[in-house]
Amino acid sequence: MSTKTTKTEKVDYTIANSDVVQKYKTGGEISSKVLKQVRDLAVAGSKTFDLCQKGDELMEEELSKIYNSKKTSQILKGIAFPTCVNPNHIPAHFAPPTAEDEANVELKEGDVVNIMLGVQIDGFPAIVAETVVIGESESSPIEGKKADLLHSAWNASEAAIRTFKPNARNWDVTQIVDKVAKVFDTTPVESMMSHNQQRNVLYGPKEIILNPTKENKSQSDTHRFEENEVYGLDILISTSTDGKVKESKYKTSLYKLTGNSYSLKLKTSHQALGEFKSKASGLFPMNVKKLEDIRKSRMGLIECVSHQVLLSYDVMTEKEGEFIAQYFTTFGITKNGIVKFTSPTFNPALYKTDKKIEDAGILELIAKPLKTNTKKKNKKPAENK
């Protein structure tokens, strides 16, 4: 008698599955490698469009080299977050679709620039972001509020990651980021969110809010972290005293499908959405530069956004003259501690600050290793009686 069963086994898409971990790690290696290449190209005179274009090309090139065997070629892979190059007081989503777009600005010496990008393999996103000051060097380190800002954002990120322990709360992260930011006379950008991630889901239900408004606090739930969860931690810190951002003059160029449907009224909306669906990397954001007629498509996508078929990534700005630094890390919570899948970098020798963390609790937290040593000590052999 046959012992075969027709029951389909449920696939484990958490990081308890070593195959999932490998996909996150492979994606993270690509994202971190490409970020470094784009960062090296970010010099005085370089332009945001060229840098974004190069970042996306490099991600596609690296993705083409992996999962190509007969067995793995069916695994979907693509860009999880198009390259964004965000100068000075612009926190995110600055990705001009053409060289003629008004967001194609030339970077200057001293500009504070956040670079964000990421790939996904089989729906598992590995996104990373870090900040560079154009012209930085160890021989002539950046000083003043820009240096304070980068030290603030990096330390806030490193402290925050270490609060992600099973049963800890999302508000613990909010509080530690606020504490670190105050040390450097900086402020978390208001209402910026991080989320847990799942397969094909960038924004899971567990939210972490930086610098929450009263409305945020009243409407947001308390969440507790769990083992085998993955998070995309987005730390954005501003030199301003309130961290408030507002809508800018720049047009949105990034959109993502929400998974919702709606009976669209306009023909142009149907056409734009159909083309978007055919070219998007699943439910991950895409730059409209991939669409044939960018101007016409942007018009068609308005109805899609208003009925929540698409999510638009609006370009916000801080006050002119302020600066924002960003560090984005994708990581998992395991029984042995935190595992980073993407690793933004920071070289303190490039930024000279006279401010320092003196709070013993924060210092102790940052000094903690991400992984817990679970090796059992060898027991002493029993003595002969």
C-alpha positions in Angstrom: 0.0 0.0 0.0 1.3 3.5 -0.9 2.5 5.7 1.9 2.3 8.9 -0.2 0.1 11.7 1.1 -1.7 14.3 -0.9 -1.6 16.8 1.9 0.5 19.8 1.0 3.1 20.7 3.5 2.9 24.4 4.7 6.2 26.2 3.9 7.8 28.1 6.8 8.5 31.6 5.5 10.0 32.8 8.8 13.7 32.9 9.6 13.3 29.7 11.5 13.8 28.3 8.0 17.5 28.3 7.0 16.5 28.7 3.4 14.8 32.0 4.2 17.8 33.2 6.1 20.0 32.4 3.2 17.8 34.5 0.8 17.9 37.4 3.3 21.7 37.1 3.6 22.3 36.9 -0.1 20.0 39.9 -0.8 21.7 41.8 2.0 25.1 41.2 0.5 24.0 42.6 -2.8 22.3 45.6 -1.2 25.3 46.5 0.9 27.7 46.0 -2.0 25.7 48.3 -4.3 25.3 50.9 -1.5 29.1 51.1 -1.1 29.5 51.5 -4.9 26.9 54.3 -5.1 28.4 56.0 -2.0 31.9 56.0 -3.7 30.3 57.7 -6.7 28.6 60.4 -4.6 31.2 63.2 -5.0 30.9 66.9 -5.6 29.6 67.4 -9.1 27.7 64.1 -9.3 24.0 64.3 -10.0 21.1 62.5 -8.2 19.6 61.0 -11.4 22.9 59.4 -12.4 23.5 58.0 -8.9 20.0 56.6 -8.7 20.2 55.1 -12.2 23.6 53.5 -11.4 22.3 52.0 -8.2 19.4 50.4 -9.9 21.6 49.1 -12.7 24.0 47.6 -10.3 21.3 45.9 -8.3 19.8 44.4 -11.5 23.3 43.3 -12.6 24.0 41.5 -9.3 20.6 39.9 -9.2 21.2 38.4 -12.7 24.2 36.5 -11.3 22.2 34.5 -8.7 19.5 31.8 -8.6 20.1 30.9 -12.3 20.1 27.1 -12.1 17.2 25.0 -13.4 16.2 24.3 -9.9 16.2 28.0 -8.7 15.4 30.0 -11.9 11.7 30.1 -11.0 12.5 32.0 -7.8 11.4 35.6 -8.3 13.9 38.3 -7.5 14.1 42.1 -8.1 14.5 45.5 -6.7 12.8 45.9 -3.3 13.5 49.6 -3.0 14.7 51.7 -6.0 17.8 53.8 -5.3 17.1 57.1 -3.6 19.7 59.8 -3.1 18.3 62.3 -0.6 20.3 65.5 -0.1 20.4 67.8 3.0 16.9 68.5 4.3 15.1 65.8 2.2 14.6 62.6 4.3 13.6 60.1 1.6 12.2 59.1 -1.7 14.3 61.4 -3.9 14.7 59.4 -7.1 14.4 61.5 -10.3 13.0 59.4 -13.2 14.8 61.4 -15.9 17.8 63.7 -16.2 15.4 66.5 -17.0 13.4 66.1 -13.8 13.6 69.0 -11.3 14.8 66.5 -8.6 18.0 65.9 -10.6 20.2 68.1 -8.5 24.0 68.4 -8.5 25.7 67.5 -5.2 28.0 70.0 -3.6 30.9 69.8 -1.2 29.4 69.6 2.4 26.0 68.2 1.3 24.6 65.6 3.7 23.3 62.8 1.6 21.2 59.7 2.5 21.4 56.8 0.1 18.8 54.1 0.3 18.2 51.0 -1.8 17.5 47.3 -1.6 16.8 44.0 -3.4 14.4 41.1 -2.7 14.8 37.4 -3.4 11.7 35.3 -3.4 9.8 38.2 -1.8 12.3 38.7 1.2 13.4 42.3 1.1 16.9 43.3 2.3 17.0 47.1 2.4 19.8 49.4 3.6 20.6 53.1 3.9 23.4 55.2 5.2 24.6 58.8 5.2 27.6 60.5 3.6 28.8 64.1 3.8 30.2 65.0 0.4 33.9 65.6 0.6 34.4 63.9 4.0 38.0 62.7 4.8 40.0 61.6 7.8 42.5 64.3 7.1 39.8 66.9 7.3 36.9 65.5 9.3 33.5 67.1 9.3 32.8 69.2 12.3 29.9 71.1 13.9 26.2 70.1 13.6 26.7 67.8 10.7 29.2 65.7 12.7 26.8 65.8 15.7 24.0 64.6 13.4 25.8 61.6 12.0 27.0 60.5 15.4 23.4 60.9 16.7 21.8 58.9 13.9 24.4 56.1 14.0 24.3 55.7 17.8 20.5 55.9 17.8 20.4 53.1 15.3 22.8 50.9 17.1 21.0 51.5 20.5 17.6 50.9 18.9 18.5 47.6 17.3 19.6 46.2 20.7 16.1 46.9 22.2 14.5 44.3 19.8 14.2 41.4 22.2 11.3 39.0 22.5 8.6 40.6 24.5 10.1 44.1 24.4 7.7 46.9 23.2 7.7 49.1 20.1 7.7 52.1 22.4 11.0 51.0 23.9 12.6 51.8 20.5 10.8 55.2 20.3 12.2 56.1 23.7 15.8 55.1 23.2 16.0 56.9 19.9 14.7 60.0 21.5 17.2 59.8 24.4 20.2 59.4 22.1 19.1 62.2 19.7 18.8 64.6 22.7 22.5 64.0 23.6 23.6 65.4 20.3 21.1 68.3 20.2 19.2 66.6 17.4 15.6 65.4 16.9 14.1 62.2 15.4 12.1 63.1 12.2 8.4 63.3 13.3 6.1 60.4 12.7 8.6 58.3 10.7 7.8 54.6 10.9 9.6 51.3 10.9 7.8 47.9 10.5 8.1 44.2 10.7 8.6 42.6 7.4 7.2 39.3 5.9 7.4 37.6 2.6 6.2 40.1 -0.1 5.3 42.5 2.7 7.4 45.6 3.4 5.1 47.1 6.0 3.8 44.5 8.5 1.3 45.3 11.2 3.9 46.0 13.9 4.9 49.7 13.8 7.6 51.7 15.5 7.1 55.4 15.4 9.8 58.0 15.8 9.0 61.3 17.5 5.2 60.6 17.6 2.6 63.3 17.6 -0.2 63.2 20.2 -2.4 61.7 17.4 0.2 59.0 16.7 0.2 58.0 20.4 -3.6 57.8 20.7 -4.0 55.9 17.5 -1.1 53.5 17.7 -1.1 50.1 19.3 1.5 48.7 21.6 3.3 45.8 20.0 5.7 43.2 21.4 8.5 41.7 19.5 8.8 38.0 18.9 11.5 35.5 18.0 11.9 34.9 14.2 10.5 38.3 13.2 12.3 40.4 10.7 12.3 44.2 10.9 13.4 47.1 8.6 14.6 49.7 11.1 14.6 53.2 9.6 16.3 55.8 11.8 15.9 59.4 10.5 17.4 62.2 12.6 17.2 66.0 12.0 19.3 68.9 13.1 16.1 70.9 13.8 14.5 71.3 17.2 11.1 69.7 16.2 11.9 67.3 13.3 8.8 68.3 11.4 8.6 67.7 7.7 6.1 69.0 5.1 5.2 68.2 1.5 7.7 69.4 -1.0 7.4 70.8 -4.6 9.0 67.6 -6.0 6.7 65.1 -7.8 6.5 61.6 -6.5 8.4 59.1 -8.6 8.0 55.9 -6.4 4.8 53.9 -6.1 3.9 50.4 -4.9 0.9 48.2 -5.4 -1.1 47.8 -2.2 -2.9 44.6 -3.2 -6.3 46.4 -3.1 -8.6 46.6 -6.2 -11.0 49.3 -7.4 -13.1 49.8 -10.5 -11.1 52.7 -12.0 -13.1 55.2 -14.0 -10.5 56.7 -16.3 -9.0 55.0 -19.3 -5.6 56.5 -18.6 -5.7 55.1 -15.1 -6.4 51.6 -16.4 -3.5 51.8 -18.9 -1.1 53.2 -16.3 -2.0 50.6 -13.7 -1.8 47.7 -16.2 1.7 48.7 -17.3 2.7 49.3 -13.7 1.6 45.8 -12.7 3.4 44.2 -15.6 6.7 45.9 -14.7 6.6 46.1 -10.9 8.6 43.7 -8.7 5.5 42.3 -7.0 4.3 44.4 -4.1 7.5 46.3 -3.9 8.0 50.0 -4.9 8.9 50.9 -8.4 10.2 54.1 -10.0 8.0 55.5 -12.8 11.1 55.7 -15.0 10.2 52.1 -16.0 7.0 53.3 -17.6 6.9 54.3 -21.3 5.3 57.7 -20.9 6.2 59.1 -17.5 4.1 62.3 -17.7 1.0 60.5 -18.9 1.5 57.6 -16.4 1.8 60.0 -13.5 -1.6 61.5 -14.4 -3.1 58.0 -14.7 -1.7 56.9 -11.4 -3.4 59.7 -9.4 -6.8 57.9 -9.4 -5.0 54.6 -8.4 -3.5 56.4 -5.4 -6.7 58.2 -4.4 -8.5 54.8 -4.2 -5.6 53.1 -2.5 -4.7 50.7 -5.3 -1.3 52.2 -5.2 0.8 53.8 -2.4 2.7 56.9 -3.4 6.0 57.8 -1.8 5.7 61.5 -1.4 8.9 63.6 -1.2 8.8 65.6 2.1 11.3 68.3 3.2 12.6 69.7 6.5 13.2 73.4 6.8 15.8 74.8 4.4 19.2 74.9 6.2 18.5 71.8 8.3 20.0 68.4 7.6 18.8 64.8 8.0 20.8 61.6 8.5 19.5 58.1 7.9 20.5 54.6 8.8 18.3 51.7 7.6 19.0 48.1 8.7 17.2 44.9 7.9 17.6 42.4 10.7 16.0 39.4 12.3 15.3 38.5 16.0 16.6 35.0 16.7 17.0 32.8 19.8 20.7 33.8 19.8 20.1 37.5 19.5 20.0 39.9 16.5 21.2 38.9 13.0 21.8 41.8 10.6 20.9 41.1 7.0 22.0 44.5 5.8 24.8 46.5 7.6 25.0 50.2 7.0 28.5 51.6 7.9 29.8 54.5 9.9 33.4 55.7 10.3 33.6 58.0 13.4 37.0 59.2 12.3 35.3 61.2 9.5 33.1 63.2 11.9 34.5 65.1 14.9 32.0 65.9 17.6 32.6 67.3 21.1 29.3 65.7 22.3 29.3 62.3 23.9 26.9 59.9 25.5 27.3 59.8 29.3 24.2 57.9 30.3 25.4 54.6 31.6 22.3 52.7 30.5 22.7 53.8 26.9 26.4 53.1 26.9 25.9 49.7 28.3 23.1 49.0 25.7 25.3 50.0 22.7 28.2 48.0 24.0 26.2 44.8 24.1 27.0 42.2 21.4 24.1 41.6 19.0 24.4 37.9 19.4 24.1 36.0 22.7 26.8 33.5 23.5 24.8 30.3 23.9 27.8 27.9 24.1 27.7 25.9 27.3 30.8 26.0 29.5 32.6 22.7 29.7 31.7 21.0 33.0 34.6 20.1 35.3 35.2 16.4 35.3 34.0 14.7 38.5 36.7 14.1 41.0 37.5 10.5 42.0 36.3 9.7 45.4 
